[in-house]
Amino acid sequence: MIVVSTKYTFQGRFSFDHIAEQAAGRQSDFSGSGFGVRDLGWVCKSEIEARRIKRALDKVGLSASISPAEPGTVDK
């Protein structure tokens, strides 16, 4: 499994969540916030899917990263 994640400065509004999820084509698999930062992530079964989501997030101005899922943390 591969994880695509993005983060942005959080100002109490979830509008970027909607923009990111719309760009990715599905709801995020995990999210969280703290210290003024909002994190969103998608678990992907293939590298092709991960690259598509990353490219879509980059296009809407949300910098994204791709990393392998840590063993035992993803149950999909």
PDB file of N, CA, C, O and CB in Angstrom:
ATOM      1  N   MET A   1       0.840  -1.186   0.000  1.00  0.00           N
ATOM      2  CA  MET A   1       0.000   0.000   0.000  1.00  0.00           C
ATOM      3  C   MET A   1       0.883   1.247   0.000  1.00  0.00           C
ATOM      4  O   MET A   1       2.005   1.247   0.505  1.00  0.00           O
ATOM      5  CB  MET A   1      -0.955   0.000   1.221  1.00  0.00           C
ATOM      6  N   ILE A   2       0.343   2.279  -0.572  1.00  0.00           N
ATOM      7  CA  ILE A   2       1.054   3.549  -0.692  1.00  0.00           C
ATOM      8  C   ILE A   2       0.169   4.644  -0.119  1.00  0.00           C
ATOM      9  O   ILE A   2      -1.048   4.622  -0.303  1.00  0.00           O
ATOM     10  CB  ILE A   2       1.437   3.854  -2.180  1.00  0.00           C
ATOM     11  N   VAL A   3       0.773   5.600   0.574  1.00  0.00           N
ATOM     12  CA  VAL A   3       0.026   6.700   1.175  1.00  0.00           C
ATOM     13  C   VAL A   3       0.381   8.005   0.464  1.00  0.00           C
ATOM     14  O   VAL A   3       1.554   8.320   0.263  1.00  0.00           O
ATOM     15  CB  VAL A   3       0.324   6.805   2.696  1.00  0.00           C
ATOM     16  N   VAL A   4      -0.644   8.745   0.094  1.00  0.00           N
ATOM     17  CA  VAL A   4      -0.470  10.105  -0.433  1.00  0.00           C
ATOM     18  C   VAL A   4      -0.981  11.037   0.651  1.00  0.00           C
ATOM     19  O   VAL A   4      -2.105  10.883   1.128  1.00  0.00           O
ATOM     20  CB  VAL A   4      -1.240  10.326  -1.817  1.00  0.00           C
ATOM     21  N   SER A   5      -0.166  11.999   1.039  1.00  0.00           N
ATOM     22  CA  SER A   5      -0.593  12.908   2.102  1.00  0.00           C
ATOM     23  C   SER A   5      -0.314  14.356   1.724  1.00  0.00           C
ATOM     24  O   SER A   5       0.586  14.655   0.939  1.00  0.00           O
ATOM     25  CB  SER A   5       0.110  12.563   3.417  1.00  0.00           C
ATOM     26  N   THR A   6      -1.102  15.231   2.298  1.00  0.00           N
ATOM     27  CA  THR A   6      -0.932  16.661   2.098  1.00  0.00           C
ATOM     28  C   THR A   6      -1.236  17.362   3.411  1.00  0.00           C
ATOM     29  O   THR A   6      -1.926  16.814   4.271  1.00  0.00           O
ATOM     30  CB  THR A   6      -1.849  17.188   0.952  1.00  0.00           C
ATOM     31  N   LYS A   7      -0.727  18.556   3.563  1.00  0.00           N
ATOM     32  CA  LYS A   7      -1.043  19.353   4.756  1.00  0.00           C
ATOM     33  C   LYS A   7      -1.128  20.815   4.344  1.00  0.00           C
ATOM     34  O   LYS A   7      -0.505  21.248   3.375  1.00  0.00           O
ATOM     35  CB  LYS A   7       0.030  19.150   5.886  1.00  0.00           C
ATOM     36  N   TYR A   8      -1.905  21.548   5.096  1.00  0.00           N
ATOM     37  CA  TYR A   8      -2.060  22.981   4.824  1.00  0.00           C
ATOM     38  C   TYR A   8      -2.330  23.709   6.132  1.00  0.00           C
ATOM     39  O   TYR A   8      -2.739  23.103   7.123  1.00  0.00           O
ATOM     40  CB  TYR A   8      -3.208  23.241   3.804  1.00  0.00           C
ATOM     41  N   THR A   9      -2.098  25.009   6.121  1.00  0.00           N
ATOM     42  CA  THR A   9      -2.357  25.833   7.299  1.00  0.00           C
ATOM     43  C   THR A   9      -3.854  25.864   7.539  1.00  0.00           C
ATOM     44  O   THR A   9      -4.631  26.242   6.663  1.00  0.00           O
ATOM     45  CB  THR A   9      -1.787  27.276   7.126  1.00  0.00           C
ATOM     46  N   PHE A  10      -4.242  25.464   8.729  1.00  0.00           N
ATOM     47  CA  PHE A  10      -5.657  25.322   9.083  1.00  0.00           C
ATOM     48  C   PHE A  10      -6.111  26.553   9.852  1.00  0.00           C
ATOM     49  O   PHE A  10      -5.502  26.933  10.852  1.00  0.00           O
ATOM     50  CB  PHE A  10      -5.899  24.035   9.919  1.00  0.00           C
ATOM     51  N   GLN A  11      -7.191  27.174   9.373  1.00  0.00           N
ATOM     52  CA  GLN A  11      -7.717  28.369  10.023  1.00  0.00           C
ATOM     53  C   GLN A  11      -9.155  28.155  10.473  1.00  0.00           C
ATOM     54  O   GLN A  11      -9.967  29.079  10.433  1.00  0.00           O
ATOM     55  CB  GLN A  11      -7.632  29.570   9.082  1.00  0.00           C
ATOM     56  N   GLY A  12      -9.469  26.932  10.902  1.00  0.00           N
ATOM     57  CA  GLY A  12     -10.811  26.655  11.411  1.00  0.00           C
ATOM     58  C   GLY A  12     -11.852  26.405  10.349  1.00  0.00           C
ATOM     59  O   GLY A  12     -13.033  26.255  10.662  1.00  0.00           O
ATOM     60  N   ARG A  13     -11.436  26.356   9.097  1.00  0.00           N
ATOM     61  CA  ARG A  13     -12.375  26.084   8.008  1.00  0.00           C
ATOM     62  C   ARG A  13     -11.942  24.814   7.299  1.00  0.00           C
ATOM     63  O   ARG A  13     -10.750  24.565   7.121  1.00  0.00           O
ATOM     64  CB  ARG A  13     -12.449  27.278   7.009  1.00  0.00           C
ATOM     65  N   PHE A  14     -12.906  24.023   6.901  1.00  0.00           N
ATOM     66  CA  PHE A  14     -12.608  22.762   6.244  1.00  0.00           C
ATOM     67  C   PHE A  14     -12.741  22.870   4.721  1.00  0.00           C
ATOM     68  O   PHE A  14     -12.865  21.847   4.047  1.00  0.00           O
ATOM     69  CB  PHE A  14     -13.527  21.672   6.775  1.00  0.00           C
ATOM     70  N   SER A  15     -12.720  24.076   4.170  1.00  0.00           N
ATOM     71  CA  SER A  15     -12.940  24.247   2.734  1.00  0.00           C
ATOM     72  C   SER A  15     -11.867  23.545   1.907  1.00  0.00           C
ATOM     73  O   SER A  15     -12.169  23.012   0.839  1.00  0.00           O
ATOM     74  CB  SER A  15     -12.974  25.728   2.383  1.00  0.00           C
ATOM     75  N   PHE A  16     -10.622  23.533   2.378  1.00  0.00           N
ATOM     76  CA  PHE A  16      -9.577  22.845   1.620  1.00  0.00           C
ATOM     77  C   PHE A  16      -9.784  21.336   1.647  1.00  0.00           C
ATOM     78  O   PHE A  16      -9.376  20.647   0.712  1.00  0.00           O
ATOM     79  CB  PHE A  16      -8.194  23.195   2.177  1.00  0.00           C
ATOM     80  N   ASP A  17     -10.408  20.806   2.698  1.00  0.00           N
ATOM     81  CA  ASP A  17     -10.721  19.380   2.725  1.00  0.00           C
ATOM     82  C   ASP A  17     -11.593  19.030   1.522  1.00  0.00           C
ATOM     83  O   ASP A  17     -11.330  18.060   0.811  1.00  0.00           O
ATOM     84  CB  ASP A  17     -11.434  18.992   4.053  1.00  0.00           C
ATOM     85  N   HIS A  18     -12.613  19.819   1.308  1.00  0.00           N
ATOM     86  CA  HIS A  18     -13.537  19.571   0.198  1.00  0.00           C
ATOM     87  C   HIS A  18     -12.804  19.693  -1.136  1.00  0.00           C
ATOM     88  O   HIS A  18     -12.988  18.856  -2.020  1.00  0.00           O
ATOM     89  CB  HIS A  18     -14.730  20.558   0.248  1.00  0.00           C
ATOM     90  N   ILE A  19     -11.983  20.714  -1.289  1.00  0.00           N
ATOM     91  CA  ILE A  19     -11.231  20.918  -2.532  1.00  0.00           C
ATOM     92  C   ILE A  19     -10.296  19.735  -2.777  1.00  0.00           C
ATOM     93  O   ILE A  19     -10.229  19.216  -3.891  1.00  0.00           O
ATOM     94  CB  ILE A  19     -10.424  22.244  -2.477  1.00  0.00           C
ATOM     95  N   ALA A  20      -9.577  19.309  -1.740  1.00  0.00           N
ATOM     96  CA  ALA A  20      -8.634  18.196  -1.878  1.00  0.00           C
ATOM     97  C   ALA A  20      -9.354  16.894  -2.213  1.00  0.00           C
ATOM     98  O   ALA A  20      -8.917  16.149  -3.090  1.00  0.00           O
ATOM     99  CB  ALA A  20      -7.822  18.027  -0.592  1.00  0.00           C
ATOM    100  N   GLU A  21     -10.453  16.619  -1.519  1.00  0.00           N
ATOM    101  CA  GLU A  21     -11.186  15.387  -1.761  1.00  0.00           C
ATOM    102  C   GLU A  21     -11.834  15.381  -3.140  1.00  0.00           C
ATOM    103  O   GLU A  21     -11.920  14.336  -3.785  1.00  0.00           O
ATOM    104  CB  GLU A  21     -12.243  15.188  -0.691  1.00  0.00           C
ATOM    105  N   GLN A  22     -12.282  16.532  -3.586  1.00  0.00           N
ATOM    106  CA  GLN A  22     -12.853  16.629  -4.923  1.00  0.00           C
ATOM    107  C   GLN A  22     -11.770  16.392  -5.973  1.00  0.00           C
ATOM    108  O   GLN A  22     -12.008  15.695  -6.959  1.00  0.00           O
ATOM    109  CB  GLN A  22     -13.519  18.005  -5.132  1.00  0.00           C
ATOM    110  N   ALA A  23     -10.586  16.963  -5.771  1.00  0.00           N
ATOM    111  CA  ALA A  23      -9.477  16.770  -6.713  1.00  0.00           C
ATOM    112  C   ALA A  23      -9.034  15.310  -6.733  1.00  0.00           C
ATOM    113  O   ALA A  23      -8.753  14.757  -7.796  1.00  0.00           O
ATOM    114  CB  ALA A  23      -8.288  17.681  -6.342  1.00  0.00           C
ATOM    115  N   ALA A  24      -8.971  14.687  -5.556  1.00  0.00           N
ATOM    116  CA  ALA A  24      -8.528  13.290  -5.467  1.00  0.00           C
ATOM    117  C   ALA A  24      -9.571  12.318  -6.008  1.00  0.00           C
ATOM    118  O   ALA A  24      -9.236  11.194  -6.381  1.00  0.00           O
ATOM    119  CB  ALA A  24      -8.205  12.936  -4.023  1.00  0.00           C
ATOM    120  N   GLY A  25     -10.818  12.738  -6.053  1.00  0.00           N
ATOM    121  CA  GLY A  25     -11.874  11.877  -6.563  1.00  0.00           C
ATOM    122  C   GLY A  25     -12.519  10.992  -5.516  1.00  0.00           C
ATOM    123  O   GLY A  25     -13.367  10.161  -5.841  1.00  0.00           O
ATOM    124  N   ARG A  26     -12.125  11.162  -4.257  1.00  0.00           N
ATOM    125  CA  ARG A  26     -12.741  10.393  -3.165  1.00  0.00           C
ATOM    126  C   ARG A  26     -12.387  11.030  -1.826  1.00  0.00           C
ATOM    127  O   ARG A  26     -11.494  11.873  -1.736  1.00  0.00           O
ATOM    128  CB  ARG A  26     -12.278   8.906  -3.198  1.00  0.00           C
ATOM    129  N   GLN A  27     -13.102  10.610  -0.797  1.00  0.00           N
ATOM    130  CA  GLN A  27     -12.828  11.138   0.536  1.00  0.00           C
ATOM    131  C   GLN A  27     -11.473  10.664   1.015  1.00  0.00           C
ATOM    132  O   GLN A  27     -10.998   9.598   0.624  1.00  0.00           O
ATOM    133  CB  GLN A  27     -13.921  10.718   1.529  1.00  0.00           C
ATOM    134  N   SER A  28     -10.856  11.468   1.865  1.00  0.00           N
ATOM    135  CA  SER A  28      -9.568  11.065   2.426  1.00  0.00           C
ATOM    136  C   SER A  28      -9.769   9.889   3.374  1.00  0.00           C
ATOM    137  O   SER A  28     -10.826   9.742   3.987  1.00  0.00           O
ATOM    138  CB  SER A  28      -8.891  12.249   3.163  1.00  0.00           C
ATOM    139  N   ASP A  29      -8.740   9.056   3.484  1.00  0.00           N
ATOM    140  CA  ASP A  29      -8.808   7.899   4.373  1.00  0.00           C
ATOM    141  C   ASP A  29      -8.440   8.257   5.799  1.00  0.00           C
ATOM    142  O   ASP A  29      -8.826   7.557   6.734  1.00  0.00           O
ATOM    143  CB  ASP A  29      -7.898   6.801   3.874  1.00  0.00           C
ATOM    144  N   PHE A  30      -7.701   9.338   5.974  1.00  0.00           N
ATOM    145  CA  PHE A  30      -7.403   9.813   7.328  1.00  0.00           C
ATOM    146  C   PHE A  30      -7.205  11.312   7.302  1.00  0.00           C
ATOM    147  O   PHE A  30      -6.834  11.883   6.277  1.00  0.00           O
ATOM    148  CB  PHE A  30      -6.151   9.110   7.907  1.00  0.00           C
ATOM    149  N   SER A  31      -7.451  11.942   8.426  1.00  0.00           N
ATOM    150  CA  SER A  31      -7.271  13.386   8.548  1.00  0.00           C
ATOM    151  C   SER A  31      -6.998  13.722  10.001  1.00  0.00           C
ATOM    152  O   SER A  31      -7.290  12.938  10.904  1.00  0.00           O
ATOM    153  CB  SER A  31      -8.515  14.158   8.028  1.00  0.00           C
ATOM    154  N   GLY A  32      -6.447  14.868  10.203  1.00  0.00           N
ATOM    155  CA  GLY A  32      -6.182  15.319  11.558  1.00  0.00           C
ATOM    156  C   GLY A  32      -5.733  16.767  11.537  1.00  0.00           C
ATOM    157  O   GLY A  32      -5.395  17.309  10.485  1.00  0.00           O
ATOM    158  N   SER A  33      -5.732  17.382  12.691  1.00  0.00           N
ATOM    159  CA  SER A  33      -5.268  18.768  12.766  1.00  0.00           C
ATOM    160  C   SER A  33      -4.651  19.010  14.131  1.00  0.00           C
ATOM    161  O   SER A  33      -4.987  18.356  15.118  1.00  0.00           O
ATOM    162  CB  SER A  33      -6.430  19.765  12.505  1.00  0.00           C
ATOM    163  N   GLY A  34      -3.757  19.947  14.153  1.00  0.00           N
ATOM    164  CA  GLY A  34      -3.092  20.326  15.392  1.00  0.00           C
ATOM    165  C   GLY A  34      -2.023  21.351  15.110  1.00  0.00           C
ATOM    166  O   GLY A  34      -1.406  21.338  14.044  1.00  0.00           O
ATOM    167  N   PHE A  35      -1.801  22.234  16.049  1.00  0.00           N
ATOM    168  CA  PHE A  35      -0.786  23.284  15.919  1.00  0.00           C
ATOM    169  C   PHE A  35      -0.973  24.109  14.647  1.00  0.00           C
ATOM    170  O   PHE A  35      -0.002  24.546  14.030  1.00  0.00           O
ATOM    171  CB  PHE A  35       0.608  22.667  15.930  1.00  0.00           C
ATOM    172  N   GLY A  36      -2.237  24.318  14.262  1.00  0.00           N
ATOM    173  CA  GLY A  36      -2.534  25.166  13.113  1.00  0.00           C
ATOM    174  C   GLY A  36      -2.332  24.513  11.763  1.00  0.00           C
ATOM    175  O   GLY A  36      -2.340  25.200  10.741  1.00  0.00           O
ATOM    176  N   VAL A  37      -2.151  23.197  11.731  1.00  0.00           N
ATOM    177  CA  VAL A  37      -1.929  22.484  10.474  1.00  0.00           C
ATOM    178  C   VAL A  37      -2.981  21.390  10.329  1.00  0.00           C
ATOM    179  O   VAL A  37      -3.316  20.707  11.297  1.00  0.00           O
ATOM    180  CB  VAL A  37      -0.492  21.880  10.418  1.00  0.00           C
ATOM    181  N   ARG A  38      -3.492  21.233   9.132  1.00  0.00           N
ATOM    182  CA  ARG A  38      -4.474  20.187   8.815  1.00  0.00           C
ATOM    183  C   ARG A  38      -3.797  19.165   7.914  1.00  0.00           C
ATOM    184  O   ARG A  38      -3.152  19.545   6.936  1.00  0.00           O
ATOM    185  CB  ARG A  38      -5.758  20.787   8.124  1.00  0.00           C
ATOM    186  N   ASP A  39      -3.927  17.875   8.220  1.00  0.00           N
ATOM    187  CA  ASP A  39      -3.351  16.785   7.438  1.00  0.00           C
ATOM    188  C   ASP A  39      -4.466  15.955   6.821  1.00  0.00           C
ATOM    189  O   ASP A  39      -5.480  15.684   7.465  1.00  0.00           O
ATOM    190  CB  ASP A  39      -2.435  15.899   8.315  1.00  0.00           C
ATOM    191  N   LEU A  40      -4.274  15.556   5.581  1.00  0.00           N
ATOM    192  CA  LEU A  40      -5.197  14.652   4.902  1.00  0.00           C
ATOM    193  C   LEU A  40      -4.372  13.566   4.223  1.00  0.00           C
ATOM    194  O   LEU A  40      -3.245  13.817   3.796  1.00  0.00           O
ATOM    195  CB  LEU A  40      -6.094  15.417   3.864  1.00  0.00           C
ATOM    196  N   GLY A  41      -4.932  12.350   4.122  1.00  0.00           N
ATOM    197  CA  GLY A  41      -4.198  11.285   3.459  1.00  0.00           C
ATOM    198  C   GLY A  41      -5.104  10.271   2.799  1.00  0.00           C
ATOM    199  O   GLY A  41      -6.239  10.048   3.219  1.00  0.00           O
ATOM    200  N   TRP A  42      -4.570   9.662   1.750  1.00  0.00           N
ATOM    201  CA  TRP A  42      -5.284   8.645   0.993  1.00  0.00           C
ATOM    202  C   TRP A  42      -4.410   7.407   0.907  1.00  0.00           C
ATOM    203  O   TRP A  42      -3.216   7.508   0.625  1.00  0.00           O
ATOM    204  CB  TRP A  42      -5.668   9.158  -0.423  1.00  0.00           C
ATOM    205  N   VAL A  43      -4.988   6.253   1.145  1.00  0.00           N
ATOM    206  CA  VAL A  43      -4.280   4.988   1.010  1.00  0.00           C
ATOM    207  C   VAL A  43      -4.584   4.448  -0.389  1.00  0.00           C
ATOM    208  O   VAL A  43      -5.744   4.316  -0.780  1.00  0.00           O
ATOM    209  CB  VAL A  43      -4.702   3.959   2.136  1.00  0.00           C
ATOM    210  N   CYS A  44      -3.528   4.144  -1.126  1.00  0.00           N
ATOM    211  CA  CYS A  44      -3.683   3.701  -2.513  1.00  0.00           C
ATOM    212  C   CYS A  44      -3.152   2.282  -2.674  1.00  0.00           C
ATOM    213  O   CYS A  44      -2.178   1.893  -2.028  1.00  0.00           O
ATOM    214  CB  CYS A  44      -2.954   4.661  -3.478  1.00  0.00           C
ATOM    215  N   LYS A  45      -3.793   1.526  -3.530  1.00  0.00           N
ATOM    216  CA  LYS A  45      -3.377   0.147  -3.774  1.00  0.00           C
ATOM    217  C   LYS A  45      -2.293   0.061  -4.845  1.00  0.00           C
ATOM    218  O   LYS A  45      -1.588  -0.944  -4.932  1.00  0.00           O
ATOM    219  CB  LYS A  45      -4.574  -0.695  -4.184  1.00  0.00           C
ATOM    220  N   SER A  46      -2.156   1.102  -5.656  1.00  0.00           N
ATOM    221  CA  SER A  46      -1.148   1.064  -6.720  1.00  0.00           C
ATOM    222  C   SER A  46      -0.408   2.394  -6.808  1.00  0.00           C
ATOM    223  O   SER A  46      -0.900   3.431  -6.364  1.00  0.00           O
ATOM    224  CB  SER A  46      -1.801   0.730  -8.074  1.00  0.00           C
ATOM    225  N   GLU A  47       0.767   2.336  -7.384  1.00  0.00           N
ATOM    226  CA  GLU A  47       1.557   3.548  -7.577  1.00  0.00           C
ATOM    227  C   GLU A  47       0.883   4.478  -8.591  1.00  0.00           C
ATOM    228  O   GLU A  47       0.986   5.700  -8.486  1.00  0.00           O
ATOM    229  CB  GLU A  47       2.981   3.191  -8.043  1.00  0.00           C
ATOM    230  N   ILE A  48       0.204   3.898  -9.557  1.00  0.00           N
ATOM    231  CA  ILE A  48      -0.497   4.705 -10.566  1.00  0.00           C
ATOM    232  C   ILE A  48      -1.579   5.551  -9.899  1.00  0.00           C
ATOM    233  O   ILE A  48      -1.699   6.744 -10.178  1.00  0.00           O
ATOM    234  CB  ILE A  48      -1.121   3.796 -11.661  1.00  0.00           C
ATOM    235  N   GLU A  49      -2.364   4.932  -9.019  1.00  0.00           N
ATOM    236  CA  GLU A  49      -3.410   5.666  -8.296  1.00  0.00           C
ATOM    237  C   GLU A  49      -2.792   6.760  -7.420  1.00  0.00           C
ATOM    238  O   GLU A  49      -3.306   7.877  -7.361  1.00  0.00           O
ATOM    239  CB  GLU A  49      -4.252   4.699  -7.430  1.00  0.00           C
ATOM    240  N   ALA A  50      -1.697   6.435  -6.745  1.00  0.00           N
ATOM    241  CA  ALA A  50      -1.031   7.404  -5.876  1.00  0.00           C
ATOM    242  C   ALA A  50      -0.528   8.603  -6.683  1.00  0.00           C
ATOM    243  O   ALA A  50      -0.700   9.748  -6.263  1.00  0.00           O
ATOM    244  CB  ALA A  50       0.140   6.737  -5.128  1.00  0.00           C
ATOM    245  N   ARG A  51       0.079   8.350  -7.816  1.00  0.00           N
ATOM    246  CA  ARG A  51       0.593   9.447  -8.653  1.00  0.00           C
ATOM    247  C   ARG A  51      -0.538  10.307  -9.208  1.00  0.00           C
ATOM    248  O   ARG A  51      -0.392  11.522  -9.337  1.00  0.00           O
ATOM    249  CB  ARG A  51       1.432   8.888  -9.809  1.00  0.00           C
ATOM    250  N   ARG A  52      -1.673   9.673  -9.540  1.00  0.00           N
ATOM    251  CA  ARG A  52      -2.828  10.433 -10.049  1.00  0.00           C
ATOM    252  C   ARG A  52      -3.348  11.385  -8.982  1.00  0.00           C
ATOM    253  O   ARG A  52      -3.624  12.551  -9.264  1.00  0.00           O
ATOM    254  CB  ARG A  52      -3.958   9.478 -10.506  1.00  0.00           C
ATOM    255  N   ILE A  53      -3.481  10.884  -7.754  1.00  0.00           N
ATOM    256  CA  ILE A  53      -3.975  11.725  -6.660  1.00  0.00           C
ATOM    257  C   ILE A  53      -2.984  12.842  -6.358  1.00  0.00           C
ATOM    258  O   ILE A  53      -3.387  13.991  -6.177  1.00  0.00           O
ATOM    259  CB  ILE A  53      -4.227  10.880  -5.394  1.00  0.00           C
ATOM    260  N   LYS A  54      -1.693  12.520  -6.301  1.00  0.00           N
ATOM    261  CA  LYS A  54      -0.670  13.547  -6.035  1.00  0.00           C
ATOM    262  C   LYS A  54      -0.721  14.637  -7.103  1.00  0.00           C
ATOM    263  O   LYS A  54      -0.695  15.824  -6.780  1.00  0.00           O
ATOM    264  CB  LYS A  54       0.747  12.911  -5.987  1.00  0.00           C
ATOM    265  N   ARG A  55      -0.792  14.241  -8.365  1.00  0.00           N
ATOM    266  CA  ARG A  55      -0.839  15.209  -9.460  1.00  0.00           C
ATOM    267  C   ARG A  55      -2.083  16.101  -9.345  1.00  0.00           C
ATOM    268  O   ARG A  55      -2.004  17.309  -9.567  1.00  0.00           O
ATOM    269  CB  ARG A  55      -0.827  14.480 -10.821  1.00  0.00           C
ATOM    270  N   ALA A  56      -3.226  15.507  -8.999  1.00  0.00           N
ATOM    271  CA  ALA A  56      -4.472  16.278  -8.857  1.00  0.00           C
ATOM    272  C   ALA A  56      -4.357  17.279  -7.705  1.00  0.00           C
ATOM    273  O   ALA A  56      -4.807  18.418  -7.832  1.00  0.00           O
ATOM    274  CB  ALA A  56      -5.676  15.330  -8.622  1.00  0.00           C
ATOM    275  N   LEU A  57      -3.759  16.865  -6.583  1.00  0.00           N
ATOM    276  CA  LEU A  57      -3.589  17.780  -5.449  1.00  0.00           C
ATOM    277  C   LEU A  57      -2.626  18.903  -5.794  1.00  0.00           C
ATOM    278  O   LEU A  57      -2.859  20.059  -5.440  1.00  0.00           O
ATOM    279  CB  LEU A  57      -3.087  17.021  -4.216  1.00  0.00           C
ATOM    280  N   ASP A  58      -1.542  18.562  -6.488  1.00  0.00           N
ATOM    281  CA  ASP A  58      -0.578  19.583  -6.906  1.00  0.00           C
ATOM    282  C   ASP A  58      -1.245  20.629  -7.810  1.00  0.00           C
ATOM    283  O   ASP A  58      -0.943  21.819  -7.717  1.00  0.00           O
ATOM    284  CB  ASP A  58       0.612  18.928  -7.639  1.00  0.00           C
ATOM    285  N   LYS A  59      -2.147  20.179  -8.680  1.00  0.00           N
ATOM    286  CA  LYS A  59      -2.827  21.093  -9.608  1.00  0.00           C
ATOM    287  C   LYS A  59      -3.692  22.121  -8.887  1.00  0.00           C
ATOM    288  O   LYS A  59      -3.844  23.241  -9.376  1.00  0.00           O
ATOM    289  CB  LYS A  59      -3.684  20.304 -10.578  1.00  0.00           C
ATOM    290  N   VAL A  60      -4.267  21.763  -7.728  1.00  0.00           N
ATOM    291  CA  VAL A  60      -5.103  22.711  -6.990  1.00  0.00           C
ATOM    292  C   VAL A  60      -4.296  23.481  -5.949  1.00  0.00           C
ATOM    293  O   VAL A  60      -4.862  24.213  -5.138  1.00  0.00           O
ATOM    294  CB  VAL A  60      -6.258  21.980  -6.312  1.00  0.00           C
ATOM    295  N   GLY A  61      -2.969  23.314  -5.974  1.00  0.00           N
ATOM    296  CA  GLY A  61      -2.108  24.105  -5.100  1.00  0.00           C
ATOM    297  C   GLY A  61      -1.813  23.496  -3.739  1.00  0.00           C
ATOM    298  O   GLY A  61      -1.289  24.177  -2.858  1.00  0.00           O
ATOM    299  N   LEU A  62      -2.142  22.225  -3.555  1.00  0.00           N
ATOM    300  CA  LEU A  62      -1.840  21.548  -2.296  1.00  0.00           C
ATOM    301  C   LEU A  62      -0.670  20.597  -2.527  1.00  0.00           C
ATOM    302  O   LEU A  62      -0.815  19.585  -3.213  1.00  0.00           O
ATOM    303  CB  LEU A  62      -3.090  20.778  -1.750  1.00  0.00           C
ATOM    304  N   SER A  63       0.465  20.914  -1.969  1.00  0.00           N
ATOM    305  CA  SER A  63       1.646  20.079  -2.120  1.00  0.00           C
ATOM    306  C   SER A  63       1.399  18.721  -1.468  1.00  0.00           C
ATOM    307  O   SER A  63       0.957  18.654  -0.321  1.00  0.00           O
ATOM    308  CB  SER A  63       2.889  20.765  -1.504  1.00  0.00           C
ATOM    309  N   ALA A  64       1.678  17.650  -2.187  1.00  0.00           N
ATOM    310  CA  ALA A  64       1.427  16.306  -1.681  1.00  0.00           C
ATOM    311  C   ALA A  64       2.695  15.468  -1.759  1.00  0.00           C
ATOM    312  O   ALA A  64       3.588  15.733  -2.563  1.00  0.00           O
ATOM    313  CB  ALA A  64       0.291  15.633  -2.468  1.00  0.00           C
ATOM    314  N   SER A  65       2.754  14.460  -0.914  1.00  0.00           N
ATOM    315  CA  SER A  65       3.891  13.539  -0.941  1.00  0.00           C
ATOM    316  C   SER A  65       3.384  12.107  -1.005  1.00  0.00           C
ATOM    317  O   SER A  65       2.270  11.807  -0.575  1.00  0.00           O
ATOM    318  CB  SER A  65       4.799  13.740   0.299  1.00  0.00           C
ATOM    319  N   ILE A  66       4.221  11.226  -1.550  1.00  0.00           N
ATOM    320  CA  ILE A  66       3.904   9.804  -1.659  1.00  0.00           C
ATOM    321  C   ILE A  66       4.910   9.038  -0.814  1.00  0.00           C
ATOM    322  O   ILE A  66       6.112   9.293  -0.885  1.00  0.00           O
ATOM    323  CB  ILE A  66       3.929   9.319  -3.153  1.00  0.00           C
ATOM    324  N   SER A  67       4.418   8.099  -0.016  1.00  0.00           N
ATOM    325  CA  SER A  67       5.313   7.275   0.792  1.00  0.00           C
ATOM    326  C   SER A  67       4.690   5.889   0.982  1.00  0.00           C
ATOM    327  O   SER A  67       3.469   5.743   0.912  1.00  0.00           O
ATOM    328  CB  SER A  67       5.597   7.950   2.171  1.00  0.00           C
ATOM    329  N   PRO A  68       5.517   4.882   1.220  1.00  0.00           N
ATOM    330  CA  PRO A  68       4.947   3.557   1.487  1.00  0.00           C
ATOM    331  C   PRO A  68       4.240   3.549   2.839  1.00  0.00           C
ATOM    332  O   PRO A  68       4.684   4.196   3.787  1.00  0.00           O
ATOM    333  CB  PRO A  68       6.049   2.470   1.450  1.00  0.00           C
ATOM    334  N   ALA A  69       3.151   2.821   2.915  1.00  0.00           N
ATOM    335  CA  ALA A  69       2.433   2.692   4.185  1.00  0.00           C
ATOM    336  C   ALA A  69       3.271   1.842   5.129  1.00  0.00           C
ATOM    337  O   ALA A  69       3.879   0.856   4.712  1.00  0.00           O
ATOM    338  CB  ALA A  69       1.013   2.064   3.977  1.00  0.00           C
ATOM    339  N   GLU A  70       3.300   2.218   6.376  1.00  0.00           N
ATOM    340  CA  GLU A  70       4.058   1.446   7.363  1.00  0.00           C
ATOM    341  C   GLU A  70       3.314   0.143   7.645  1.00  0.00           C
ATOM    342  O   GLU A  70       2.092   0.150   7.797  1.00  0.00           O
ATOM    343  CB  GLU A  70       4.267   2.263   8.681  1.00  0.00           C
ATOM    344  N   PRO A  71       4.035  -0.970   7.715  1.00  0.00           N
ATOM    345  CA  PRO A  71       3.378  -2.255   7.984  1.00  0.00           C
ATOM    346  C   PRO A  71       2.532  -2.238   9.247  1.00  0.00           C
ATOM    347  O   PRO A  71       2.964  -1.745  10.289  1.00  0.00           O
ATOM    348  CB  PRO A  71       4.412  -3.347   8.094  1.00  0.00           C
ATOM    349  N   GLY A  72       1.330  -2.776   9.147  1.00  0.00           N
ATOM    350  CA  GLY A  72       0.459  -2.865  10.306  1.00  0.00           C
ATOM    351  C   GLY A  72      -0.387  -1.631  10.564  1.00  0.00           C
ATOM    352  O   GLY A  72      -1.216  -1.637  11.474  1.00  0.00           O
ATOM    353  N   THR A  73      -0.198  -0.561   9.777  1.00  0.00           N
ATOM    354  CA  THR A  73      -0.962   0.661  10.021  1.00  0.00           C
ATOM    355  C   THR A  73      -2.144   0.808   9.082  1.00  0.00           C
ATOM    356  O   THR A  73      -3.046   1.604   9.341  1.00  0.00           O
ATOM    357  CB  THR A  73      -0.066   1.863   9.890  1.00  0.00           C
ATOM    358  N   VAL A  74      -2.152   0.054   8.000  1.00  0.00           N
ATOM    359  CA  VAL A  74      -3.218   0.160   7.015  1.00  0.00           C
ATOM    360  C   VAL A  74      -3.938  -1.169   6.924  1.00  0.00           C
ATOM    361  O   VAL A  74      -3.320  -2.219   6.749  1.00  0.00           O
ATOM    362  CB  VAL A  74      -2.666   0.581   5.635  1.00  0.00           C
ATOM    363  N   ASP A  75      -5.247  -1.109   7.044  1.00  0.00           N
ATOM    364  CA  ASP A  75      -6.052  -2.319   7.025  1.00  0.00           C
ATOM    365  C   ASP A  75      -7.070  -2.238   5.915  1.00  0.00           C
ATOM    366  O   ASP A  75      -8.269  -2.130   6.172  1.00  0.00           O
ATOM    367  CB  ASP A  75      -6.744  -2.540   8.369  1.00  0.00           C
ATOM    368  N   LYS A  76      -6.598  -2.290   4.666  1.00  0.00           N
ATOM    369  CA  LYS A  76      -7.493  -2.178   3.516  1.00  0.00           C
ATOM    370  C   LYS A  76      -7.352  -3.365   2.618  1.00  0.00           C
ATOM    371  O   LYS A  76      -8.029  -3.449   1.593  1.00  0.00           O
ATOM    372  CB  LYS A  76      -7.224  -0.909   2.739  1.00  0.00           C
TER     373      LYS A  76
END
